Amino acid sequence: MGDLSSLGDVRGKRVLVRSDLNVPLDGTTITDDGRIRASVPTISALAEAGARVIVCAHLGRPKGAPEDKYSLAPVVGRLSELLGRPVAFATDTVGESARATVDSLEDGDVALLENLRFNAGETAKVDEERAEFADALAALADAYVSDGFGVVHRKQASVYDVATRLPSAMGGLVATEVDVLKRLTVDPERPYAVVLGGAKVADKLAVIDNLMNTADRLLIGGGMLFTFLAAQGHEIGKSLFDADSVDACRDYLRRAQETGVEIVLPVDVICGREFSADTETVTVAADAIPADMMGLDIGPASAQLYADKLADTRTVFWNGPMGAFEMAPFAEGTRRLAQAMVDVTAKGALTVVGGGDSAAAVRQLGFEDSQFGHISTGGGASLEYLEGKELPGIAILTKEH
């Protein structure tokens, strides 16, 4: 397995490309097209080389059957615009429409299949249950390209099983993501800081555990910070809290002291009475959260502290917003953090925004992708890689079949 060149001359060949087109929608309106834009270079390169490109992807979490709200139909127009060429759309994945659409392709044409997860075989946990669907997908094509980084941590038919049935290659997007993640895990340039936010500390425990061995500083924000504050014995009011993770957080704080890894927690917090943009707010010391309020963002002193902690870094990975950034009163911590990353990027640091809500946040707050070293398309896949886990969709590409 190699890059696209390993497939040889693709002119006239039907190439199945697993992309990540799982974009946020408001009804049928795409609210962030970052993943579509990220998928374009590989699709474009294949089409320009004369391949008959068959793009497959998922959207949302349908339960193995068609649901109108999860149709990829809204994506077709935007993909076509970005490619600068028409994109045919099959109204099913491996049925009559898919076969007819693929049969009608000429060299250089592009088609998009309907949502892969409208088929129960795509996400089945049992190998034999995925096999039939993988066979049908593979039958549409002569070669396979894995370019959906956001799903490579899933052992799914279009990610894993199809690669065992066709000559396979890694797309440019996946190759770039893996290269960046290697730079974060194999001899990173120091100082190396990791910023972790988001709602649930439980989702990040394994990655914190592994990063204690590689990072110099861990900056904690978002909903997960309150479990750390609780582990220190502080009042956290009505803030998000994971009682099952308190002992683990206490252990990380102890280990950090013993090993010299710096865990940085907020010194102040912006609290609201309710989870609402128009709630009453107050900024308090991190150890003085009122019992009848909830923390919804890091405070201004914390934002400055975090910016200072990033100022001399050479490598930064960030996953998870600092607060409820979707609401203006609680967006400033995330905006300040993003600006601090932009500032160190300009000084030559490698800065990586780890997908998901973090990527959506920087765009929503008015930043350009080009202001950061790399914006990942896969939050979950990035975290699992940083945990030290093997990613099935990557591993299968490097195995002999």
C-alpha positions in Angstrom: 0.0 0.0 0.0 1.2 3.5 -0.8 -0.1 6.8 -2.0 -2.3 7.3 -5.1 0.7 6.6 -7.4 0.8 3.0 -6.1 -2.4 2.3 -8.1 -0.6 3.0 -11.4 -2.4 4.4 -14.3 -6.1 4.9 -13.2 -7.4 6.1 -16.5 -10.7 4.3 -17.2 -10.6 2.5 -13.9 -13.5 2.7 -11.4 -11.9 4.0 -8.1 -14.0 3.9 -4.9 -13.0 6.7 -2.6 -14.0 6.6 1.1 -14.3 10.3 1.9 -15.5 12.1 5.1 -18.5 14.2 4.1 -20.1 14.1 7.5 -20.9 17.9 7.6 -23.2 19.7 10.0 -26.6 20.6 8.5 -29.3 23.1 9.5 -32.1 21.4 7.6 -30.6 21.0 4.2 -28.1 23.9 4.6 -24.4 23.0 5.2 -23.2 25.1 8.1 -19.5 24.1 7.9 -18.1 22.7 4.6 -14.6 22.1 6.0 -14.7 18.3 5.5 -16.0 18.6 1.9 -13.1 21.1 1.1 -10.6 18.7 2.7 -11.9 15.8 0.5 -11.6 17.7 -2.8 -7.8 17.3 -3.6 -7.8 13.5 -3.7 -11.1 13.3 -5.7 -9.8 16.0 -8.0 -6.4 14.3 -8.6 -8.1 11.0 -9.5 -10.6 12.6 -11.8 -7.9 14.6 -13.6 -5.9 11.4 -14.0 -8.9 9.9 -15.9 -10.4 7.7 -13.2 -14.1 7.1 -12.9 -14.4 8.3 -9.3 -17.1 6.8 -7.0 -17.2 8.7 -3.7 -18.8 7.0 -0.7 -19.3 8.6 2.8 -21.7 8.7 5.7 -23.7 11.5 7.3 -25.0 11.4 10.9 -26.0 8.3 12.7 -28.9 6.6 10.8 -29.8 3.1 12.2 -29.0 1.0 9.1 -32.0 2.2 7.0 -32.7 5.3 4.9 -33.7 8.5 6.7 -34.3 11.6 4.7 -32.6 13.9 7.2 -29.4 12.0 6.8 -29.3 12.0 3.0 -26.1 13.1 1.4 -28.2 14.9 -1.3 -27.3 18.4 0.2 -23.6 17.7 -0.2 -23.7 17.0 -4.0 -24.1 20.6 -5.0 -21.3 21.9 -2.8 -19.0 19.1 -3.8 -19.6 19.8 -7.4 -18.9 23.5 -6.9 -15.6 22.9 -5.1 -14.5 20.3 -7.7 -15.5 22.5 -10.6 -17.2 19.5 -12.3 -20.6 17.9 -12.2 -21.2 15.1 -9.6 -23.7 12.4 -10.3 -25.8 11.2 -7.3 -26.9 7.6 -6.7 -30.0 7.5 -4.5 -28.8 4.2 -2.9 -25.4 2.8 -2.0 -25.1 -0.6 -3.7 -28.6 -1.0 -5.4 -29.9 -0.3 -8.8 -29.3 3.5 -8.7 -25.6 2.9 -7.7 -25.0 0.4 -10.4 -26.6 2.5 -13.1 -24.8 5.6 -12.0 -21.4 3.9 -12.0 -22.1 2.2 -15.3 -22.8 5.7 -16.8 -19.5 7.2 -15.7 -17.0 8.3 -18.4 -13.3 8.8 -17.7 -12.8 11.8 -15.3 -16.4 11.7 -14.1 -17.4 11.8 -10.4 -20.3 10.2 -8.7 -21.5 10.2 -5.0 -23.3 7.3 -3.5 -26.0 7.7 -0.9 -25.2 7.5 2.8 -23.3 4.3 3.6 -25.0 4.0 7.0 -28.4 3.5 5.3 -27.1 -0.1 5.1 -26.8 -2.1 8.4 -23.8 -4.0 7.0 -21.6 -0.8 7.0 -21.4 -0.6 10.8 -22.1 -4.2 11.8 -19.8 -5.4 14.6 -19.7 -9.0 13.3 -17.3 -9.5 10.4 -19.6 -11.8 8.5 -22.4 -9.2 8.7 -20.2 -6.6 7.0 -18.9 -9.0 4.4 -22.0 -9.0 2.1 -22.1 -5.2 2.0 -18.4 -4.9 1.5 -18.6 -7.4 -1.4 -21.3 -5.3 -3.0 -19.4 -2.1 -2.6 -16.2 -3.6 -3.9 -18.1 -5.0 -6.9 -18.7 -1.4 -8.1 -15.0 -0.6 -8.4 -11.5 -1.7 -9.6 -9.5 0.0 -6.9 -10.0 1.6 -3.5 -8.7 4.8 -1.9 -9.0 5.5 1.9 -9.4 9.3 2.4 -11.9 9.6 5.3 -9.7 10.2 8.3 -12.6 10.9 10.5 -13.6 7.2 10.3 -10.2 5.3 10.2 -10.7 4.4 13.9 -13.8 2.4 13.0 -13.7 -1.2 11.7 -16.5 -0.6 9.2 -17.2 -2.1 5.8 -16.2 0.9 3.7 -13.1 1.7 5.9 -11.7 -1.7 6.6 -13.3 -4.6 4.7 -13.3 -3.1 1.2 -9.5 -2.6 1.5 -9.1 -6.3 1.7 -11.0 -6.8 -1.5 -9.5 -4.3 -3.9 -6.0 -2.8 -4.7 -5.9 -0.1 -2.1 -4.1 3.2 -1.5 -4.1 6.0 1.1 -5.5 9.3 0.0 -3.7 12.6 0.4 -5.9 13.7 3.3 -5.3 10.5 5.4 -1.6 10.6 4.6 -1.3 14.2 5.8 -3.2 13.5 9.0 -1.0 10.5 9.8 2.1 12.5 9.1 1.0 15.3 11.4 0.0 12.8 14.2 3.5 11.2 14.0 5.0 14.6 14.5 2.9 14.9 17.7 3.9 11.4 19.1 7.4 10.7 17.8 10.0 13.1 19.2 7.8 16.2 19.1 9.6 19.6 19.1 9.5 21.0 22.6 8.1 22.7 24.6 5.0 20.6 23.7 1.6 21.6 25.0 -1.7 19.8 24.7 -4.9 21.7 25.3 -7.9 19.5 26.1 -11.5 20.8 26.5 -15.0 19.7 25.6 -17.7 18.3 27.8 -16.7 14.9 29.1 -13.6 14.1 30.9 -14.3 10.4 30.6 -13.7 10.7 26.8 -10.3 12.0 27.4 -9.0 9.9 30.2 -7.0 7.5 28.0 -5.4 10.3 26.0 -4.4 12.2 29.2 -2.9 9.0 30.5 -0.8 8.5 27.4 0.1 12.2 27.0 1.5 12.3 30.5 4.4 10.5 29.0 5.0 12.8 26.0 3.7 16.3 26.6 5.4 19.0 28.7 2.1 20.8 29.6 -1.5 19.9 29.7 -4.0 22.8 29.7 -7.5 21.8 30.8 -10.7 23.7 29.8 -14.3 23.0 28.8 -16.8 21.0 30.9 -14.1 18.5 31.8 -12.2 21.1 34.0 -14.8 20.9 36.7 -14.1 17.3 37.5 -10.5 18.3 38.0 -11.6 21.2 40.3 -13.7 18.7 42.2 -10.7 16.4 42.5 -8.9 19.3 44.2 -11.8 19.6 46.6 -13.4 22.8 45.2 -17.1 23.7 45.0 -18.2 23.5 41.4 -21.9 24.4 41.8 -24.2 23.1 39.0 -21.3 22.7 36.6 -20.7 19.6 34.4 -19.3 16.9 36.6 -18.3 13.2 36.1 -18.2 11.6 39.6 -16.7 8.4 38.1 -13.6 10.2 36.9 -12.7 12.2 40.0 -10.2 9.6 41.3 -8.5 9.4 37.9 -8.2 13.2 37.8 -6.8 13.2 41.3 -4.3 10.6 40.2 -3.2 12.6 37.1 -2.6 15.7 39.3 -0.5 13.6 41.6 1.5 12.0 38.7 2.1 15.4 37.2 3.7 16.6 40.3 5.9 13.5 40.5 7.0 13.6 36.8 7.3 17.3 36.2 4.5 17.4 33.6 2.6 20.7 34.1 -1.2 20.4 34.4 -2.6 23.9 34.0 -6.2 24.5 35.4 -8.1 27.8 35.2 -7.7 30.4 37.9 -11.1 32.0 37.1 -14.4 30.9 35.5 -17.3 32.6 33.9 -20.5 31.2 35.5 -24.1 31.4 34.4 -27.3 30.7 36.3 -28.7 28.7 33.4 -27.2 27.1 30.2 -28.5 30.0 28.1 -27.0 33.0 26.2 -29.1 35.5 28.1 -28.5 34.1 31.6 -27.1 36.2 34.4 -23.3 35.8 34.4 -20.5 36.3 36.9 -16.7 35.8 36.8 -15.3 34.2 39.9 -12.1 32.6 41.1 -12.0 28.9 40.0 -12.2 27.8 43.7 -15.2 30.1 44.4 -18.0 28.9 42.0 -21.4 29.8 43.5 -23.4 26.7 44.5 -26.4 27.8 42.5 -24.5 28.5 39.2 -22.6 26.6 36.6 -19.2 27.3 35.0 -19.6 27.8 31.2 -16.2 29.2 30.1 -12.7 29.9 31.4 -12.3 33.4 32.7 -10.2 36.3 31.3 -7.3 35.7 33.7 -7.3 32.0 32.7 -7.4 32.9 29.0 -4.3 35.1 29.6 -2.6 32.4 31.6 -3.2 29.8 28.8 -1.9 32.2 26.2 1.2 32.8 28.3 1.7 29.0 28.6 1.6 28.6 24.8 3.8 31.6 24.0 7.1 29.6 23.9 5.8 26.3 22.6 7.1 24.6 19.5 4.3 22.0 19.3 0.6 22.4 20.3 -2.3 20.0 20.0 -5.8 21.2 20.8 -9.0 19.2 21.1 -12.2 20.6 22.6 -13.4 24.1 23.2 -12.8 26.0 26.4 -16.4 26.8 27.1 -19.9 26.9 25.5 -18.6 28.8 22.6 -21.9 28.6 20.6 -23.2 31.3 23.0 -21.5 34.7 22.8 -21.1 35.3 26.6 -19.1 32.0 26.8 -17.1 32.2 23.6 -14.2 34.4 24.7 -12.1 31.7 26.3 -12.1 29.6 23.1 -11.5 32.7 20.9 -8.5 33.7 23.1 -7.1 30.2 23.0 -7.4 30.1 19.2 -5.7 33.4 18.9 -2.8 32.2 21.1 -2.4 29.3 18.8 -2.4 31.6 15.7 0.3 33.7 17.4 2.6 30.7 18.0 1.9 29.4 14.5 3.3 32.7 13.2 6.5 32.0 15.2 7.0 28.7 13.5 5.4 26.3 15.9 3.5 23.2 14.7 -0.2 23.8 15.8 -2.8 21.2 15.3 -6.5 21.7 15.9 -7.9 18.2 16.6 -11.1 18.1 14.6 -14.8 18.0 15.8 -16.0 20.9 17.9 -12.6 22.6 18.0 -12.5 22.9 14.2 -16.1 24.1 14.1 -15.3 26.6 16.8 -12.3 28.3 15.1 -14.3 28.7 11.9 -17.4 30.0 13.7 -15.2 32.5 15.6 -13.9 33.9 12.4 -10.5 32.3 12.1 -9.1 30.9 8.8 -7.8 27.3 8.4 -4.6 28.7 7.0 -3.8 30.5 10.4 -3.1 27.1 12.0 -0.5 24.5 11.1 -3.2 21.8 10.6 -6.9 21.4 11.3 -7.7 17.7 11.6 -10.9 16.4 10.1 -11.2 13.6 12.7 -11.5 14.4 16.4 -12.1 10.9 17.6 -9.5 9.4 15.3 -6.9 11.9 16.4 -7.6 11.2 20.0 -7.4 7.4 19.6 -4.0 7.8 17.7 -2.7 10.0 20.6 -3.9 7.3 23.1 -1.6 4.9 21.3 -4.3 2.8 19.8 -4.1 1.0 16.4 -6.5 2.6 13.9 -8.1 -0.3 11.9 -8.6 1.8 8.8 -4.8 2.6 8.7 -3.6 -0.8 9.8 -5.5 -2.6 7.1 -3.8 -0.5 4.4 -0.4 -1.6 5.5 -1.2 -5.3 5.7 -0.6 -7.8 2.9 -3.8 -9.3 1.7 
